[in-house]
Amino acid sequence: MKNEVTNSIHKDLKINLEKLKDEFSNVFDFKSRTIIFNNKPLCIAFIDTISNKDFINENIIRVLINIKKGHILTDLPVSNITTTPNLDEIKSALTNGSTILLIDGSNEAFIIETVEFEVRASNEPDNEKIVTGSHDGFVENLSKNISFLRNRIRSADFKIEIIRVGDPGTNVGVLYIENIVNKDILQNVKGRIESIQLENNLTPGKLEELIEDNSFSPFPQLLETERPDRVVANLYDGKIALLVEGSPSSAIVPASFFMFFQSPDDYNGRMLIGSFLRLIRLFSFFLCICLPAIYIAIVSFSYEVLPYQLVTTIRNSIEYVPFPPIIEALIMQLTLELLREASIRLPSPIAQTIGIVGGLVIGTAIVEANLVSNTMTVVIAITAVASFVVPVHEMSFSLRLVSFPMIILASIYGFVGIIFGLTVIMIHLVKLESFGTPYFSPFAPIRLKDMKDTLIRVPFWKMKTRPTNALPTDTVQSKGTKGWKDEN
């Protein structure tokens, strides 16, 4: 009871102002102004740096001074006014950019939404560039990101729920299409988000780790994207999008393994081209995790599988290298990761220089010093290119991470170790789930209808049903016929 009294505002305006000034002491951008309205003192309080000062001056202060008497709820030309007697709600509203009106003699405060955060221009995400199609991307403002999606989904079935997480709270948007999404999965997602107890700011990385099924898996179970068109496509497949305030990325759930190898370019171009590119990306999965391991297995155990001329070339390449192949591979892989991290952290002009220096100078020097063979350099270079082909950064990094244990297994057991490693990876992928749905669908379990958009993409007029890994309530998305053919 005492706590309720403490959190309630007082009828005395001076006491309420003192409470607010105590709460926002040493906060330079906390502003307040007192005017006379209805023959009583009225205080207007807001945070200067995140509130729209022009709107406050024109639509609140100037109007109240001019009319002098009236009712706040009916006479102010603003669209959103709420009331509250709770001091904690007032503090939360102020820190979110709202303006507070406190009237002497009233134990309720008026909250007017006047937030105005700086929003950068929408640009195409650097890590998800495409050739044809939309070239805009999400920004750090939740309302702006929702507007990007609203422009593409103009339907009353497009639902947006806001869940406040943590203390101080961070808004998380849960977006879905009501007549398609599976309600059980939706409740599961919302329940996991609502159960988060965090005493600092929430970020997409923290959100992913707190709600995913298996945090120790090397494979991501939420698809992170900064592209609105990609989010829209997945929403129409019955999936759920999560937007975190202050982040330009969206998390899509539930996710499947093959979603990470799909790109908007697959659908913006012709079917044969999209299918070919997707097969290349899936082939890069095996190249990335297996190529260094296969090279080590051949050199260390099974050189007889190669033609004699190639064996001679490889033998001449490694003749003066003092290290076993596993050490060569680890040196090159770690050097590549160092160069990649350096290029990300440095400004763009310097990063390009580092890439050239790393690729030419260091690569040439390390070979001429006989620390690594020419053949191993080629193998690691192909592996690096294969990892960059994957359109989602998180999956790309996961594949590079998985390649290290494969290298170790190949150096100990040769091809037997590679087969064992691939078997463990496949077992893990088959067992893995994303919000209760099979991660390796449609191959485990086998769903023949869903394979039309997995390894390859069939023509759009053949895609009569939605993928079933998200268990959509409405599986029919098209009649699958060409209208102009029906007319004939």
Secondary structure by P-SEA (a helix, b strand, c coil): caaaaaacccccaaaaaaaaaaaacccccbbbbbbbcccbbbbbbbcccccaaaaaacccaaaaaaaccccccccccccbbbbbccaaaaaaaaaabbbbbbbccccbbbbbbbcccccccccccccccccccccbbbcccaaaaaaaaaaacccccbbbbbbbccccbbbbbbbbbcccccaaaaaaaaaaaaaccccccccaaaaaaacccccccccccbbbbccaaaaaaaaaabbbbbbbccccbbbbcccccccccccaaaaaccaaaaaaaaaaaaaaaaaaacaaaaaaaaaccccccccaaaaaaaaaaaccccccaaaaaaaaaaaaaaaaaaaaaccaaaaaaaaaaaacaaaaaaaaaccccaaaaaaaaaaaaaaaccccaaaaaaaaaaaaaaaaaaaccaaaaaaaaaaaaaaaaaaccccccccccccccccccccccccccccccccccccccccccccccccccccccccc
